[in-house]
Structures are given as structure tokens and as C-alpha cells.
Amino acid sequence: MKSLRHGMHDPSVALAAFRRGGVVILAPSSRQGGACLVAALESVGESTLSFLRRHTRGVVSVLLPDRQQHGIRLFLSSINDPEGAALVERLKGLPGEDLEQGRAQAGLLPVLHALAGNPEDAGRIAVDFGDPFVAMSGAGTLSWPDSDPVVSCLAGRCGLVDAALICSLFDDRGRCLQGSEVEAFAIAHGVPVIHAEDLDASMVEAGPRVTHVASSRLPTRHGEFILHAYRSALDGVEHAVLVWGDVAEQDGVPVRLHSECLTGDAFGSLRCDCGPQLDMSLARIAAGRRGVLIYLRGHEGRGIGLGHKVRAYALQDEGLDTVDANVALGLPVDARSFVCAADILRDLQVRSVHLLSNNPKKRDELVRAGIPVHRVIPVVPPSTNDNIRYLRTKKVRMGHDLPFE
């Protein structure tokens, strides 16, 4: 990244762009992570929103000062008319002088600018506004939680409110850009780059991103696990971790990263393979008397939330597959991130894993986060008339390792 031309790696250029509401690339530290696009919420403009719509999968996190209490996600691609008066109507009833002024204006920008000055209204906006805002949902919100202290430092250096828009930098296939690809993107689009080391190092040290809350034994039909609760430092969401046997300082530990699926896991839905995969993974771990299952909350519908998931179901009933249904709703195909899972594995002192998964994204994110994956073991559920199209879509359009043609 140090070889960027045209001043793209000049910290003063990045600071100036961020101060005036432009997009900058937040490059990962040498430790881990992928590059992010960031913009100051206080001064963001329509041109910046348009840029983010074009160059992201449409899901953007809104970082606010009290990130453990307040946080929302913004689906930019779901806004068909960003200057429409309908959004302004939703401002009615929200407190604050800035919000009062925002009622008289059209578009999303007054809402974002007001939110920068009134972060305590984040929860109400997420609930009262509905689309395009949704409540921040755990591990699905960011792909690089280390960005929090860096963004805070960046805003402070620019004299701005500690609030920003942030999203991962993806290519057209939804893959995180890495290394020289980030450099090429920066040069092609004239976006300045800034690294954590360009700022005061004492101000950007990241604290623990997950906290162990409690442990207890959990008898199940598969046998007795130890249940751990972990809390994300980013937003306070708690994840469940089931452990069998001694996994600390062990190599080749069987690990399943399981995304929360209320319909499949709790209600036994036949539309997906989530319930069977959960059951098969627990059974396999129990049979080998060693392993970890991390149940990631906030991943409902591949990170779009329950309401959007049900809307997507309705479109699937009309003939669309799972990918096209999300796109038709203006939503990302997959908004999940698995970095919290990597942090949990580090806290459990797991040295390397045998990943129980059909999804290459999970493998890639663990490796990128510094967790060695020695083997990937498929978890192939039985196909039915209700889920066969869903499974084929996973294989053909999302690259999952499945035997279904």
C-alpha cells in the first residue's frame, strides 16, 4: 500500500477528504482484516452516498459514539428515491433541534446529519423509520471491528463528531478486496488511503472485541456440552458457544460457525438446511468428543433480519431464488461477517480448526482473521422438494461445496 501514486497514501490528503465528507479507504493493519470505505457522518454528502451505493453491496454500518448502546445499519441499495418526501415524513415525532429542521428538507442526508448530533435517537430511528434503517445485529455489521478506535481517532484529528458511515470494500462478486486490489481501486477511483499507523498509535489500540460472560453445563440429546455466553464489544449482542472436550492449545479442532436461523433452527422450516446442519454438527462434535459450535446471533436471513427474510420468502414463492429475492428488495445477498467467531476461537485458545461447513466465505474470513483452517468438512443435509432449489442456488450462485446439480 505504500506504493500508491498520485498522493493516494498521503495522510494529509485522506484527512482533508474525510473532513469535507468524502470517502477514504481505511486500510487494514498488518494483523488482520479487510479494507473499509469510511465517511464522516457529520459532513457526508449525496455524492458520497452515491459512491457507496455503486461500490458496496448496499449494506453500510453507522458508527456512533456509544456503539455498545446505539447502532443501526443502513441499506443504501434499498433506497429507490433518496430525495423522496416519504422518508422525511418519518422524521415526525423525533426530538432535537436538528431533527426539527430536517423535517422541512427532503432526503436521507438530513436524517444522517441529525443522527450525528443526536446518537441517542439511533434506536428510535431503527424502529420508527423501518427501511432503509435496521437495528445493528451483532457479527453481521462489520467485517473489521478494529476500525472503531481508528475511526474515532480519525474523526478527532479532523475536529468532527465521532460518527461515521463504514462498509467493507468488495468486488463485483462480493469478495473482499485485498492487497494490490485495494491499491488498484484507490488509484482507479481517486480515493485516498489511510492506515492506523498514520494516526497516533496510542489512540488507536483496539480493546477486546468479545467478552466471556458466563459458562454452564448444557445437557442435550447429543450429550453434555459446556455452554459459554460471549458478548460483542461492538454492539452488546450475545453469542452462544457450545464446547465439548479440551480445545485449548489444540490443533484440528472441529468447529461449526452457525448463523442464527429462527425459522430453521426453532420452527423446523423445510425451506432451508439450517436446522439439519445444526443438528448434524452437534452430533458430529459429540461423536468425536471434541469441538466447538459458535451460534452467531444477528445473522438471520444472511444478515438482513427476520422481516426482510420473510419478504424474501414471499418473492421466492413467486419464483425468484434466494439471491434474486434479496436483490429485488435492494438488499445484500449476504451481509454476514464472521470476525466475532474468530475472536471467540482466540479466546478459547484454539490453535487451528477443521471447519464444518459448505461455505467458502466462512473459511476465507477465518483465515483472513488469523485462524488456520486445516480442513473443511462438508455438512451435507438431505435434499427435499422444499429445499432443493435453495441448495442448488447455494452451489451455483454462491459457490457452496454441495453435491446437488
N, C-alpha and C positions, 0 to 999 in steps of 0.2 A: 504493500500500500504506500510505502514511502516514495515510490517512483512516479506518482501521479503528476501529470503535466498540467499546464495552464493554471497553476495555483490552486488546484483542487484539494491539495493537502495543506494549504496554508491555514493555520488555526484562526488567524485574524479574518480571513475570508469566510470561514464557517461561522464564526461568532457574529459577523455582520449580517450574514444571510439569516441566521436564526433570530437575531434581534428584530429584523424587519418582517418576520413572519414567513420566511422562505423555508424550503425543505433542506435539511442536511442529512448526510449519511453518518450514523453513529457506528463506527467500525468496532468489531469485537476485540476484546483484549486477547492477549496471547493464550489465556487459559482455556476459553471455550466460547461458544455462542456464534450466532449469525449476525449479519449486518441488519440494521434497522433504519428506516426513514423516520425522522422526527421533525416536528414543527412546534413553535411556541403557541400555546392555545390563546394567549392574550392578544397576539398580533397576527394570527393566521388570516389569510385572505382567500378569496374564491379561487384564484389561480393555483394556490397550494392545494386546496381541496380537489380541484380538477386533476392536478398531477397525481395525487394519491389515488384517486379513482382509477386512473389509467394504469398505474404501475403497482397496484396491490391486488390481492384477491377480494378486496372490498371490506375487510374487517380491520378496524382501527381501534386501538385502546386509547382511552382518555386517561392520562395520568394526572392525578390530583394530589394536593399536598398531603392530605391524610388518607393514604392509599389503603390502609387497613380497614377504614370505616366507610369510605366513599369511593366508588368507582363505577364506571359504565363503559360499555363498548358501543361503538358506532359503526353500523353497517352502511358505509358510504354508497355502495353499489345498489342499495335498496331505495335510494332517493331518486325518484324519477324526475321530480321538479324541485330542485333545491331552492328556488326562489318563490315557491308556492305559498299562498296565504294560509293554507291548511295547517302548516307547521306553526305559523305564528299564532293561530287560534289556540294551540295547545299551551301557549305561554300564559294564558289567563289563569289567575289564581296563584301564580308563583310569586313569592315575596322578593323584595330587593329593588333598589332604585334602578339598577342596570336592567333588570328584567322588565320593569315597568316601561322603560324606554324601548326595550326590544319589542314590545308588543306592537309598536307602531311601524316596525320595519318588517320587510319580507325576507324569508330565507333562514338558512341554518346558522349563518355566521353570528347574528346577534345572540343566539342561544349559546354558542360556544364561548363567545367573549364574556357573556354574563356568567357562565359557569366558571370561568377562570377566576372571577372575583367573588363567586358565591359557591364554593365547592360543597357546602353543606346541602345544597339543593340537588346533588347528584342522584340520591336515592329517589327523590320525587320525580325527577326528570325521567329516570329509567322506568318508573311505574306509570306516571301520568301521561307521558308522551307516547309510550309504546314505540313502534317502528319510527325512526331507524335506531333508537336507543334501546339497549337491553342491559340488564344488570350484569356486572362483571362476574364471570363464572370460573373462578379457580384457575387450573392449569391451562385452560384454553385461551387465556387472554393475551399472553405474550410468549414469544419464543426466546427472549433473552432477559430474564428478570434482573440481571446485573445492571441493566440500563437505568434502573430507578435512581441510584445515587449519582450516576453520571448526568442524567437529565436535570436533576436538582442543581448540581454544580454548574451545568451549562446555563440554566436559567438565571442562577445567581450572578454568574460572570457577566450576563447581558443586562442585569438590572430588571428582570422580568419576574412575573408571578411564577411560582413553582408549579406549573401545569403545562401539559404538552399533549399533542397527538403523537402516537408512535405505532408503527407497524413493521412487520418483518418484510424484508426485501426478497421478492420471489421472481422467478422467471415465468414465462407463459404457461409452463406445465405445472406450476405450483411448487417448484423446488426452490429451496433457499439458495440464494447466490453465495458463492464462496470465493475467497482469494482473488484471482485475476478477474473473475466475472464481476466482482464488486467494482474493481478499478475500471473495467471497461464501461460499466453502467455509469459511473461517476463522470467519466470523460464524455461519453455519448450524450448525456443529458445536462452537463454543466452543473452538477450537484457537488458542492464542497463536502469534504470528508473531515471528521474529527474523531480522534481516539481519546480514550480515557487518560492516557499519559500526556495528552496535550493540555490537560487541566491540572489543577492542584491535586496531586496524588493523595494527600491526606484527607481530601474532601470526598473522594470517590471510592473509598473502600467499602465493598458490599458486606453487609452483615449476613447472618444466617437467613436463608430463604425458606427453610422449613423448620418447624419446631416440633419435637416429640411432646405430645400432650399426656398420653396415658397408655397403659398396657393391661391386658387381662387375658385369661384363657377363654377360648371360644369353642365349645363342643359343637360339631356339625355332623351331618350324616356321613361325611367323609372321614371323620376323625377329629381330634382336638388340635386346633391351631392356637397360636398366640396372636391376639388382635391388638394392633397398635393404631392409635389415632395421631395423625400429623396435621399441623396447621400451617397453611401457606402464609409466609410473612407478607406477601404481596397484597392479599385481599382478605385474609382471615378464613378462607374456605378450608374445611377439614376433610382429609382423605383417609380412607380405611386401608390398612395393610395387614394381610394375613401371612404369618410366618410359621413354617414347620421346620423344626430342627435347628442345628447350628449353622448359621450362614456367615457369621463374622469372619473376615480374613479368609474366606473360601473362594475358590475358583469354580467356574462352571455351574453356578447356582441356577436352577430352573426358575425363571421369572416370567410372570404374566403381567403386562400392563393392561388393565381392563377399564375401558371407558364406561362411565355410568350410562345405563340404558334402562329407564324405568319400565318401559313397555315390554322389553325382552327379558330383563332380569327379574322383575317383580310380577308382571302380569302374564308371562309366558307367551308373548307375541310370537306368531309364526312368520311374521314379515321379515324378520332379521335372524341372524345367527348368534346374537349376543348371549342369550340365556344358555344355549348349549355350550358355547365356548367357555363361559364362566364355569359351568358345571364340569366340563371336561378338564379344564386347567386345574381346578381344585382337586379333582380325582387323581390327576397325574402327579401333582405335588405330594399328595398324601401317599400314593403308592410308592414313591421314591423316598418318602420320609425326610424330604428336604426341599425347601423352595420358598418363594415369595410371590404373593399376588397383591398388586397395588391397585386398589379400586379408586379411580380418579373421578371425583365428583366435579360437576360443571362441564362434562363432556357430552351431555345429552344431544343427540342428533348431530354427532361430529362437531359439537361446539356451538350450534346455532340456538340451542334452547328448546324446551318442550313445545312451546306454542308454535314456533316456526317448523318444528319437526312434524307436528300434526297437520299444518298447512301443506307441507311437502307430501305427506301421506295422501292427502286429498288429490293432489296433482298426479301422484303415481297411480291412483285409481282411475284417472282419466287417460293414462297411457304413457306418462313420462317415466324415465328411470330415475334413480336417486340423484344422479349427477345433474340431469337436466331440470329436475324439480327444484333443486336449490338455486340453479342459475336463473330459472324463471321467476323465482322470488327475489332475485337480486342479492342472493346470499352466497358466501364462500362455499365451495364444495366440501372443504374440510378445514375448520377453524381451530383444530386442537393443537396443543403443544404438550410435550412430554418431559419438559425440563424439571418439573417438580418431582417426577418419578425418579429421575437421575439423582436429584438431591437426596431423596429418601434412601435410595440404594447406597449412596455415600455414607449417610448417617448410620445405616445398618452395617457398614464396613464390608459390603460385598465387593470382592475384587474383580470378578468377571462373571458373565451370565451366559446361560443357554436360554434364549428368548423364545417363549411360547407364543408364536404369532404368525399370521399370514401377511402382515402389513409391513412393507419395507420402510415406510416412514418411521415406524417405531424403532427399528434397528438403526436407521441413519441418525435419528435425533439422539439416541443413547450414545452412539459412537462419537458424535459431534460434541456431546456434553462430557466426554471423557470416561464413559463406562464401556469397557471392552465387551464385545459380543462375540463369543467363540463359535456359537452355533445358533441357527434359527430352526426351531422345531415347529412345523405346521400344526395348527389346531383346526382340523377339517371337520365341520359339522355335517350332519346328514342333510341332504337336499330334499325339499318338498315342493309341491306345486305352488305354495305360497311364497317361498323364498328363492326359488331357482333363478329368477330374473335378477333379483338383488345380488346374489352371489356371482352371477355372470358379469354384472356391471362392475363389481369389485375387481374381478380378474381383468377384464378387458379395458376398463376406463381408469382404474385406479392402481393397477399393477400388483394386485394381491396374488400371492402364491396359492392358487386354488386349482383343483383338477377339473373344474366344470368348463365345458366348451361353450 
